[in-house]
Amino acid sequence: MARVTTSHLIGASPAFLDAVRLVRHIADTDAPVLIEGETGTGKEVAARAIHYSGARQDRPFVPVNCGALPEQLIENELFGHARGAYTDARGSQLGLVALANGGTLFLDEVEALCPRGQVALLRFLQDLSYRPLGGHREEHANVRIIAATNVSLWELVQAKQFRPDLYYRLQILLLRMPALRERVGDPAVLAHHFVATFNAQYGWKGRELSRDSLARLERYDWPGNVRELENVIHRALLLTADPTVVVPDQWLAPPASAPAAAHLAGHYFELGLVAAKAHVLDDFERLYLARALASTQGNVSEAARRSGKERRAFGKLLKKHSIDRREFSVR
């Protein structure tokens, strides 16, 4: 992904435009930023837009996935090492912080940072100074930190899985990227954008989505958000040569673990009215819970909030229906 500005943030819904306005405002500042949002909502795109719309735009943007940083090498990855720092260290090596000097270090999935890494990052954020492994003097890096997470860091703080002092350092500026289901009208806007993008990429001319498909895209709740929508459009275009492209209904079906009402209706009429009604309500409750968890990638607290339920009550319903939130987690 190359230079990205706010012009690459596609959408027209009020919720999304509010986020874009905040991106523009944040770009004019230099404080740490925490970007929250579900998987596929465009957190890295927003981070790049902040970087390339600000004063650091001509300096490096260095992205790193915190979940991919090995715990035993975390300081080496972040701060590098001097020659002879350890066996086989025949030369010095710059770390991610030094590579981002003057620019932005983007810490994606910051919730996955191990305790050792959290301590190292906190120490660096205090005065932007660090010491490479085996080094004899402190170095200074002029780096802006942008972190992103697809879970609630505050919940992790409360669960003692994330340092509160680091949390407060990171969320001086907070940006929340809205889920696609919150962006009324944007699925169609994005679909047109992706169709035009793939038409240009493959040299196709005049291809477009059917009206019925556009309507179905608007009704679907997109648990995988913009990334899922892009993949659906890409697949639909690749699998048909017709100028008018149809997105198959089954691609926008409920999650496999959620029971479909059509498959359940038949046996109701074998029961009495009271028993049938109880089964219908039970099945709907199970379906609703599964869809709520699918839309939050297994985040129970967020699913409860969106459902208007207290978390404990929501958890009791999950237990009642033997629904395991881990089945909906992003792996």
N, C-alpha and C positions, 0 to 999 in steps of 0.2 A: 504494500500500500504506500503510495508516494505522498506528495503534498496534498493535504486535505484541509479545506476551509469550511466555513458554515454553509457554503453553496452546495456542499456534498451531503448536507443533512436534509433529506427529502421528506416533506410532509406539510400538511396544511391544517391539521387539527389544532384546536386551542391548547391542548395539553402539550403537544410537541412544539408548537411555536413558543410557548413559555420556556421550555427547555433550551431552545435555540437562542432566545434572548439572553438567558443566563450564561450560555456558552460565550456569547459575544462580550458580556460584561466581565466574566472571569478571565477572558483572554487579555484584557487590559490590565490585569493585576499580575502579581508574581508569587502569591502565597500557595502553599500546598492545596491540592484538590482531592476530594474523595468523590468518585462517581459510583452511584449505586444503580442497579437495574438488573432485570432478569437476563439470563443467557439469550443472546441474539438481539438485544435492544440497541446495539450500536455504541457501546461504551468506548471502544478503542477509536471509533470514528470521531466521537465527541472529543476524546483526548487529543487526537491529532488536530482537530479543528481549533482547539484551544491553543495548541502550540503554534500552528502555522498562521494563526490570526493575530499573534502577539509579537512582542519585541524579540523573542527568541527564534523567530521563524527561519532564520538563516543558519541556525546552529543545529546540532544533532537532536533527533528524536529517537530515543533508545527504548524499545519495548522489551519487557521481560515477563515471562509467566512465572509467578512465584512458586507455583506447584511443581515446576520443573527444576527448581534449585535444590541440589542435594544438601541435606543438613550439614554433613561433615565438611562441605566445601563452601558454605554460605559466605563467610568473610572473604574468601579468595575470589568468589564470583563477583561480589559487590565491590571490593576494594583492591583486588589484584595482589600481587606479591613481588617482593624483591628477589634478586638473584641469590640463590642459596637458601631461600626461606625454608625449603624442605628438600628431601631427596628428589632428584630429577629436576629441580628448579634451576636449570642451567642459565636461564636468563630471566629478566624481570618481565612482568605481564600486567597490563592495565586491566582494571576491573570495570564493571558496568558504570559505576559512578564517574570514573575518569573519562570513559568514552562519551558520556553525556555532558561533560563539562561545557558550560555556556548554554546548554540546551535543556532538554526535558528528559527525565527518567520516568517511564511509564510502568508502574507495577501492577500488572493484571493479576486477578485472583489473589489479591493481597491477603485474603483470609486464610490462604494455604501456607503462608509464611510460618516456618517453624519457630518455636520459642526463642531459639538461639538467633535466628534471623531477625525476629522482632526487636530483640535487645540491640543488635548491631545497627539496625535501621534507626531506632530511637536515638541512639548515641550520635549517629551522623546528623540527624535532623536538629539536634540541639544547637549546633553552630556550623554545620556543613563541613566539619573537619573529620579526617579519618587517617588511619595509618595502615599502609599496605602490610600484608603479612611479611615478617622479616625486615620491615623497614625501620629506620632509626629516627625518622622525623615525621611529623604530622603534615599531611597535605590538605589543601582546601579546594573544594569544588563548588563552582557557581552553578548549581543544578536546581531546577524546579522539579518537585515531586508531584506526579499525578498518580493516584492509586484507584483501582477499580475493584468492585466486588459484586457478585450476584446473590449474596446473602446479606442478612442484617448484621453488620459488624457489632452493633450495640447489643444484640442478642448474644453474640459470642463473648462480648465483654462480660455480660451478666452471668454467662455460663463459665466464666473464668478460662475461656479458650483463646482470648485475645487481650493483650495488654491495654488497660484503659488509658494510660499515659500516651501510648502510641496512637490509639484511636483519636484522642483529642488533638494530637499533633497533625494527623492526616486530614481531619474533617474541618479544618479552618474554613474552607469553602466546600459546600456540599452541592452536588448536582445529581438529580435523580432522572434517569432516562425512562420515560413512560413505556409500559408494555403496549404492544400493538393493539390489544383489545380495548385499551383506553383511548386510542387515537381514532375517533370516529371519522370515517371517510378516507383515512390514509392507506388502508389496504389497496384500494383502487388506484390511488395516486402512485403508490410504490409499484404496483403491478404494471402500470403504463411505463414507468421509468425503467423497470427491469426488461420489459419487452423491447423498448427502444435500445437499451444497452446491448442485449443479446442479438437483436437485428443487426446492429452495427458490427458486433464482434464476428458474426458468422456470414455477413454479407447478404442477409435476407432482406427482402423488400416488402413492405405493406402488411406484414403479419401482425395480427392483433387478437386479443382475447374476446370470446363471445360475451354478450351482455349477461347471459345466465351465469357464466363463470365469474364475472366481476361481482355479480350479486352474491354468489356463494362465498366469494373471498371476504366480502364485508360481514357475512353472518358468522363465519368461523372465528373461534377465539384465539387461535395462533399461540399455542403453548411454547413453540420455538421462536416466536416473534419474527422480526424482519428476516433473519437468516433462514427460517423455515419457509417464509413466503418466497424469498429469492430462489430457493432450491425447487419449490413447487413450480414456479414459472419457468425456470430453466429446463426442468424435466418435461413439462408439457410441450414446450417449444421443440425439444429434441425428438420427441416421440411421435410427432405428427408433421406431415408436410402441407397440411391444409392452411390456407391463408388465415382462416378464422380458427383459432385454437380453443379447444374445450378442455377445462380441467375436470377430470373424472370425479364423480361424487365420492368414491371410496377413498380418495386421497385426503378428503376433509372429513373423515369419519371420526367418532369419539375414540379415545385411546383404547387399545386392545383389552386392557384390564378393566375397562368400564363396560358393564352390560348394556347392550343396545335394547331399547324398548321394543323394537320390532321382534326381536328374538324371544322376548319374554311374554308377549301378549297372549300367546296361544293357550297356556295352561290356566289363565285366570278364569275362563268360563267353565272350567271343571269344578270350581269351588263355589260355595255360597257367596252371596253378595258381601257380607261383612268380612269373611276371610279373604275374598278377592281384593277388597278395598285395602285391607291391611297389607297384603302382598304388594300391591301397586305402590303404596306409600313407602314400603320397605325398599323396593327395587329403585324407586326414584331417589330415595335418600342415599343409597349406595352409589348410584350413578352420579349424583350431585357431588358427593365427597370425592369420588375418583377424578371427576373433571376439575374440581377445585385444586386438588393436589397436582394434577397434570399441568395446570396453568401456572403453578408456582414452583415447578420442579421439585416437589416434595417438601417445600418449606411450610410446616404446619402452622406456624404463627401467622404468616402472610395469608395462607388459605383461610384461616379462621377470621382474620380481619376483613378480608373481602367478602366473606360469607355473612358477616354481621354476628358472628358467634364469639363467645369468650373461649380462649384457647383450651382451657381445661374441658369445657363442654364439647368442643370440637374433637379433642383427643378421645373422649369417651365414646363418641359416635364412631370414630375410626376403629376403636377396640371392639365395639359392638358388631361391626361388619367385618372384622378381621382384615382390615386394610392396612398394609404396611407402606408407610411413606417412602421407604427406600426404593420401592419399585418405580417411583416417579422421579428419583433423583437423577441429575445429569452425571453420567460417568465419564 
